[in-house]
Amino acid sequence: MNAHKSLRFPTQMSWLVLIIFLSGAGVFAQQRDPKPQDATKAILAAFDKYEVVGMGAAHGFKELDDYILSLIRNPAFPEKVNTIVVECGNCLYQDTLDRYIAGEDVPLAKMELVWRNTTQIMCSLSGFYEQLFPLVRQINQKLPLQKRLRVVAANLPIDWSKVQSQDDYVAIRNNLGSTITTVIMTEVLAKKRKALLLFGEGHLAHKGLNVNVAEYEQTYPGVTFTIWTHHGFGPDNALDVHNDKLEARMKSWPIPSLVPIKGTWLADLDLAYFAEFVTRSMAGIEIADAFDAYLYLGSRDTLSREHIPDDILNDKSYIEELNKRAWPFRPVDVASVRRRDLNPRLYAPTPESRTPDARMPFAKFVGVYTSESDAIEIAIDIHHDKLFARMPKSTKAIALTPVTDNRFRLEELSGATFLDFEVVNLKVNGATLDQGEGRPKVKLRWNP
């Protein structure tokens, strides 16, 4: 949360304002700073307690994919893990994948089908698996047979030669979740193996969207450790204006480091600070409910996008094949991709990303509001798509109920107390604390 100055109460402050600072529902508890650990040591140590560790991969985040490759290269990795399960792998080709990883002579053109023929175009365009599979094959050649790693493909067995329409694709794609869950249960948990899951993070949540981990945890509870990777706060929504202040709290964290989420200030933040789409789809779920740990690979402005490799973009026949497939994605425009890749940054905020919309109408009000004398300071934050007010050194928060678009009542107070936000051209300039008749109104300036 935002850092606050020391609170000073002037003698003329009303008792009602004192109540605002000291009462309310226990929502935004001031929680401790997490203690960063060396990421690789912490992840490998997690396998001593858990059967499965899940983390994101191959979604265009270069530092994350590079880190995963370095983790797998660590000599201690085969001592802790014997299976890697990938989202970008068509299980129709599991035999081909097994033979390649075991070191057999498998033609590259046949091996590429594993990740190029999935239900996801991101897999078809990713250069990550061009590195991952040869790396695991190379590592296995140096390991005794009983220590060798297995790679398991968890994407459903789609045969693109039989997909004639988008309806065909959707019908097949609807089975993706159950396929992932079944593969993990049969190829990892039932066989009592230790696995690293490499998926889009939505699949890994203990609760929420695409909850494959949550699904198999009904049968295998408590066996999975899930990791969310930092890529900035408020991605693609208006809360990104708070990114720099929040990242200032991470300035001393080593790179790479892993921290727990539960019981720390990270758990204090609404899901919209981590992934805007997750908040809409997982209303009522906390980040600490969904993920156990937070991987830090650097501040948002230092993170870079993984470019689509030239060997893919220069392969005209392959691009034509992708564009003929009946999936509901835009065709691959090579020229547009190359223009986009001129910007190396993972996150490039747009004016639209900072503009409140119908999905998050209250985001613009989030910030710290301070009186001219600095005697009053009120922090407004968003939680489960509702606004709450919190004061320095207070462990409690007060719910704000909208009366009009810009006027909110502070609940659970004796008497009618309101915050009137001053909004000009969708931008918040400040607020007025209205304590009702006979009490002075207090002007507050806004600091995002």
N, C-alpha and C positions, 0 to 999 in steps of 0.2 A: 504494500500500500504506500501511499504518499507519505513522505516524512513530514512531521509537524513541528512547529516551534513550541516553546514552552507556553502554557496557557496562563494568562494573567486575568484575574477578575477585578474590575474596577468596583468601587464601593457603590456606584449608582446602578450596577447591573441588577436586574429584577430577579426575584427568586425563581420565576418561571424559566428564565434563561439558564439558571443554575440546574434546574431539573432537566433541561434539554441535554446538558453536558453529562449528567450522571445517571440517566435512566434509559430504559428501552429494552428491546428484545436482544438476547445474546446471539448475534449473528456474526459480526465481523471481529472476532477475537484477535487481539494483537498476539501474533505468534512468533516464535523464535526464528532467527536466521539459521538456515540449514548449514551443516558442516560438510563442505565438499570433500569427496574422496577421489583418489585416482580412479578414473572410469574403468580402465581395463581390469585392475585388481578387484574392484567392487563387482563388476559383472561376472568375472570368473568365480569370485567367492559366492555369488548368488546361486551358482549351480550346486554348492554344497548343501543348500537348504531346499532348493526348488528343482523340479524335474525339467521345467521349461522356462526360458527367458525370451521375451518377445520385444522386438524393437522395429522401428520403421526402416524402410530400404527402398531404393530404386524409384523414388518419387521426385527426382530432379534436384536433390539436395547433395551437392558435391562433397562437402565436408563430412556428412553423415556416411555416405557410401565409402569414402576413403577411410573413415574410421573403422567401419565394419571389416574392410579388407585387412587393416592393420591388426584388428582384434583376432581375426582368424589366423593371421601369420604368427601370432604369439605362440612360442613353443609350448606354453601351458594349456593352450586351447584344446588340443586332442586329449589331454589328461582329464578334462572336465566335461567335454562334449563329444558325442558320437554321431549326431544327426543335425543337419541344417534343413529346415523346411522353408520353401520359398513360395510366395504368392505368384511370382512370375515363372511358372513352370506348368506346362500342360501335362497332366498325369497320364494322358494317352501315350506319352513317350517315356514313361518311367523306366522301362527296360533299356532304352537307348541311353538315358541319363545314368543309370546304374553302371552300364558297361563303360561309358566314357570316364566316369569318376573313378572306376576301378583300374583304369589305365589301358583298357583295350583300344584297338585301332578303330575309331569311329570317325567317319568323314565329317568335316566341319559343317557341310551343308545339311547333313542329317541331324547333327547335334543342335544347330541353330533353331530347328523346329520347336525345341523344348520351350524356349522363351518367346519366339516370334509368333507362335500359333496359339496364343492364349485368348481370353475374352477381353483383354485390356490393351489398348493401343500404346499405352505408356510402356508396357513390357516390350512390345515390338520395336520401340524406338530407343530403348535404354541401352547404354553401353556398359552398365554395371555388370550384367551377367556374362558379357564377353570377357570380363576379368575374373569374376567369382568362380565360375566353373573350372577354368584352367588352373586357377590357384588351388582349389581343393584337390584336383587331380594331381598336381605337382606335390602337394603336401603328403598325399596318400602314398606316393612312390617312395617316400622316406620313412614310412611308418610300418611297424609290424602289422600283420593281417588283422589281429584282434583289436588294434587301435585305430583302424582306418575309419574315416568319416564317410557317412552316407548323406547324399542330398536327396530330399524328397520333394517332388512337385505337387503342389496343392491346388492348382487351378483345375477347373473341371475339364473333362476330356472332349473338348470341342473339335470337330472335324470341319474345317472351313469349306471343304468341297461340298458339304451337304447343307450349308447355310445359304439360303436363296433370298431371304428377306429380313428386314429388321424384326419382324414378328418372330421369325425363327431364332434370331439372335437373342431377343428378350426372353423367349421361352427357355433357352439354354442358360442364359445369364442368371435367371431367377434361381437356379440350383447351385449357384456359386457358394453361398454361405454354408449350405448343408454339406457340400463336397469338402470344403476346407475343414470343417469340424470333424467329419468322418475320417479324413486322411490323418489328422493329428491324433485322433483317438486310436486308430488302428495301427498306424505306423510308428507312433511314439509312445503314447501312454500305455496301451495294452502290452507293448513289448518291453516296457520299463526302460526306455532309452532316455538319454539326456539331449534336449534339443534346443537349438537357437532358432526362433521363428523370425523370418524376415518378411514383413507384410506392411501394407498401409496401416497406420496406427489405429484407424477406426476399427479394424478387425481384432485388435489386441485388447480392447477395453474390457475390464471386469464387468462394467455396466455401460449401456449406451447404444451406439450405432454400430451395425455390422458386428455384433458381439459374438464372434466365434469362440473366443476364450470364455466368455460368460456361459455360452451354450455347453461346452464340454465340462466346465467347472461344476455343473449340476451333478455330473457323475464322478468327476475328479476334482474335488474342492481343494483349494490351498496349495496347488502344485505349480502355479505359474507366477512369475515375476515380470511385470510389464513396465516398459520405459517409454516416456514421452520425451522427444528431443526439442530443445529450445530453438525456435526460429523467429523470435520476436514476440512481443505482446500486442494483442489486438490486431492480428493479421486480417487484412481485408475488411476491417470495420472501423468505426469512428474511434474506438478505444486505442488505436495505434498512436494517438498523440501522447499517450502516457508511457510509451515504450522506454524513452530515454531515462525517465526518473526511476522506473522499475529496474532497468538494466544497471543503473548506478549501484544498486544493492548487490550486484553480481560482479562488480569490477575486480574484486580480489580473487575470484574463483579461478583456479588453474584450468588450463585447456589441455586435454579433455578432463572433465570431472563429472561425477555422478552425485546427486543429492537426493535424500528422501523427500517426498512430497507431504505426507501426512504430518501434522503438527508443526508445519513451517508456514511462513508467510505466503508461499506458493499456493497452499491449500486455501488461503483466505481469499483468493481471486476467483471471480466468476469464470466459467468456462469460456466466455467470449474473449477473455484475454489470451487464450491459447488457440482456439479454433472457432471462428464465428459460426460455421455450419454446425458444429457440435452442439452449441448452445440451443439452437432451434430444434434439433433432433433429440436432444437428451435433457429436456427441461427437468429440473429437479435433481440432476446428478452433479456431484462435485468432481473436480479433477482428481481428488484423492480417492474417490470411489472407483474411478476408472483406471488409474495408473499408480504404480508404486514409487517410481523414481523418475528423476528429471536429468537428462543428459545435456551437459553444457559444452558446446564446441566453439563458443565465441559469441560476441554480441551481434545483433542483427545486421549491422552495416558491414561486418567482416565476412558474412556468409555468402557463398556463391552458388549459382545455378549450375547444374551439370549439363553441359552442352550435348546435343545429339551428335554422335560421332560422324565424321565425314564418310567413313566407309558405309554407313547406312544412308546418309543423304545423297551420296554419289551413285548409289545403286538404283538406277532409274526403274528397272524391271520390278524391284522389290517395292519401291514407293508406289508404282502403278498397281501392284497387287494389293497393297494395303488400302489404297483408295477405291478399289473395286469391292472390298468387303462390305457386307451389309450391316455394319455397326453404326450406332447413332452418334458418331463423332464426326467433327469436321474433317474434310480431306486434309492430308498433309501437304501444305504449301511450302516447298523447300525454300523459296526465296524469303517468305515471311519468317520461317524458322531461323534462317541465317541472320536476318535483321534483328530478331529478338535476342539471339545469342551474342550480339555485339555488346549487350549490357550484361556484365558478369554477375551482377548482384542477384541473390536469391529472391530478395523482396524489394520491389520497387513500388512504393505507395503511389496511388493515383488520387486525384481529387475525389473521385467517387467513393474510394475506400474510407475516406474521412467524413463523408456526408451521411448523417443519420437517415435511415429509411424505415419503412413500415415494420421491418423485422426487429429493429432495435431502436425504438423511438426515444428512449431515455439516455442513450449513450452520450449525447452532447452535454448533459448536465454533470457528468462525472468530473470531479476535481476538488480543489480545496478553496473554500470561500472564507475570506478574512476581512474583518472590519478595518477601517483606516487606522485605528489605534492599536491594531493587532491584539485587542483584548478578546475578541471572539474569533474562533477558527472552527469551521465546520467542514469535515471531509464527506463528500458525497460519492458513493460508489454504487455499482449495479450488482445485483445478486438475484439469480433466477428471474431475470427480466424485470426486476423491481428495484426502485431506488431506496437506499438507506443512508442515514446520516450518522456519522461517528465523530467523536471528539477526541482530542489528544489524551492519551493515558487512560482512556475509557475502554473497558472490555465489552461494552454493550453498544448496540446500535438501535436506531429508531427508524421504523418504516415510514416512507413517504407515500401518501395516497394522492393520486392526481385529482384535482378539482376541475382544472381547465388544462389546456395544453402546457402552460408554463407555471401554473400555481399548484402547490402541493401542501397538503396538511401533514404536520408532524404528529403521528399517532401516539397514543398512550400517554398523553399529557393532559393535565387538568387545565381546561380552557382551550380556546381556539388559537393555535399557533400555526403559521403558514410560512413557506418560502416561496417568494415570487421571483422567478428567474427572468432576467432581462435578456431577450433573444433578438438579435438583429441579423437578418439574412442568414438564418440557421446557425448563427454563431452566438455563443453565450458570452455576455460581457460581464455579468455579475448577478447578484441576487439581493433581495430585500427580506430581512427577517421581520415578519409581521406578527406581533404578540397580542393583537387584539386592541379593543378600545381602551383608551387611557394609558397605553404603554407606548413608548417611542419605537418607531420603526428603525431598524439598523441596516445601513447600506453595507454590502459585502462585495469585495472585488474577487474575481475568479482567477484561479491559477490552475491550468490543466495538470 
